[in-house]
Amino acid sequence: MPRIETAVARKARLDVLVAVAAEASRSQAAKWIEAGLCVVDGKPQLKTSFQPAEGAQLVIDIPEAVESTVEKEDIPLEILYEDEDVAVVVKPHGMVVHPAAGNESGTLVNALLYAMDDLSGIGGVKRPGIVHRLDKDTSGLLMVAKNDRAHQNLSDQLRSRTMEKHYLAVVDGCMHEPSGFIDKPIARSKKDRKKMAIDPEGRESQTEWTLIENLKNAALLDVHILTGRTHQIRVHMQSLHHPVAGDPIYGQKNGVKVPRLMLHAHTLAFDHPVTGERLKFVAEPSEEFTKAVRKLRG
């Protein structure tokens, strides 16, 4: 069990101090604190909000990551970039990211475990460090952290909004403005727990969209998300009465006919977690996506 010993340099919450010292997330730090793995001046502290005095001795015993029970599977995987710290892959439409009940195999994680040896162990389990997720029916670019340091750095970039993610989306109905900004909080729906909804008490959610071209009863957009909420683009576009075409949850019954959810993570830019170099990746959508757009052009 790795041990970190340090003197508290400034007064702050214990979960903040532990997260900084261990280069971990605050949620992970909280789990270690609540498990009695963080000691201040010789006494275990179980409260995340506890504030040690400046100069106090902090000892953190970090548990070894356990092996994942997820099976490795030899599934074809498009890897655009890979080094010892990070990888960028293209998730196809229809692939689930994480195994779950009913989807224990055939997921992106199954494929990553086969393709890569060194993967992030954040969360106490040796598993691919999926820094951000895509819905099953959304295709496109995903980052993978290959060690905990990279995972924490990339997560920080997400929170600080220095990471840039753009999507291609076909939405129902033509747009009458060249661009727009949506600033509406999102929370889990109180009526249907499987859905998300606009909620004044929800988390801040911001989306920018730019019209690429109007199609026949539809529009092709470039969508830039400034926050990363579950179903954010789908909920925000529905709130404008222009849901993403082919959306089985938030779409219109009389919307344009398309073969899939017309949402693709097209562009991804971030700073390399170790070198600081700005990296940018582009993944063009599949032929199925582009064929549907061509058909909507008439």
Disulfide bonds with the S-S distance in Angstrom:
none
